Amino acid sequence: MNNSSQTRAELGTIGLSARERAHTVLHEVLDRGRPLDEVLATDKKFACLNNRDRAFARNLVATTLRRLGQIDGLIADCLDKPLPLSGAAAQNALRIGICQILFLDTQTHAAVDTAVALAGKRGPEKFKGLVNAILRRIVRAGAADILAAFPNGLNVPEWLWKSWFASFGEDTAVAIAAQHIEIPPVDLTVRGTIADVNGWAALLGGERIGESSVRLTGAGDISSLEGFNDGAWWVQDAAAALPAQILLSAVSDGRVCDLCAAPGGKTAQLSAAGLDVTAVDVSGSRLGTLRENLSRLKLPANVVEADLLSWKPHIIFDAILLDAPCSATGTIRRHPDIPHLKTAADVTHQTDLQRKFLDHTAGMVGPGGGIVYSVCSLQESEGPGQIEAFLRRNGAFRLDPVGAAEVPDFDACITPAGAIRVTPAHLAGKGGADGFYIARLCKIAGP
């Protein structure tokens, strides 16, 4: 239940300023609909916190978002009627107060006192008494009884739960939800051989996952780890490394294209393998990050800023990796704001866009060429449904099944058709994995 990596002694010295930034960030995400990463990257006061307070504030927000269904259910149970709009600050103060009491190893008096102070500082004074009464009631009730009445399943929006239940069954849907409340480990993709991967795992105190990943827990400041400045590895979830790995199993040399390439982990994999890589993305700022990453890694690539649907390359590629824009419901463990910012309508929009991307990409490879399609989504329409529809429209392509030897540690994720479908519940005993659907297609005839 404790999601904090900080000790009780450390947490006891953290005051109002860190909680105030957490309150602000939560407001920006939940009340203004801004992505969490964007808010954290642009909040200057958050950046000015010391390392300890910044880590606490980040974890407080992330844990609140992970447990929001339970927290809001508990708040509603304590109220005769919902808070008015003028009580928005009090609502967020209650959220972070309850999060600390139930899910973080903080001192209860500090959680209560600071939440009451925030309710009055950020909103009308009249709500301070209500916040104080509700939080003290929760402290008296005890976490065990509360969590028995407000189970983890409340954290999954109904539309997501129904889709996962239909796709994976109840047991896996429950396991996915359980994984989403855990702090994910950090995965690194190591360039070189398996011996190199094992060497870095030993050096950094991690564990090898799959073919090229090292999994770390409690990694701290990534840029201070050995090997960062030398470009020996880069941060990338072990499941996110699979699309490029699957492409490289079929193509050992030649010209390849990484579409929707930023921030560049897959580009780095392809370039490190010696391929002639063109990396395309519509976002100039994200391509800036890609260029910085490639510079640190000392890896070459031809970088193109372009809208994929209007981009027409002058060459035919041997293979293309299309990591298509998607609802990103497979990355909730790392982005806990997603269930609160996305809706079923977003899935429909992304599905339409993916269809257009796939059809446009089909003309960029010649006979014998391949396309690896991937989405970090758990939704049926963005994964199997998308590829089944593409193959019905495009008789020149067939599914190229992935073999178990190509995806060590992920062979259980191979579908009967030969695609890959990873859920966060995979490798649950080792920290889980981001959810992905990956299909390798081969062009068997001319256009």
Beta strands, then each sheet from edge to edge (+ up, - down):
strand 1: 186-190
strand 2: 207-209
strand 3: 213-216
strand 4: 233-235
strand 5: 255-259
strand 6: 276-281
strand 7: 302-305
strand 8: 317-323
strand 9: 365-375
strand 10: 397-399
strand 11: 420-422
strand 12: 436-443
sheet 1: 2+ 3- 1+ 4-
sheet 2: 7+ 6+ 5+ 8+ 9+ 12- 10+
sheet 3: 7+ 6+ 5+ 8+ 9+ 12- 11+
end
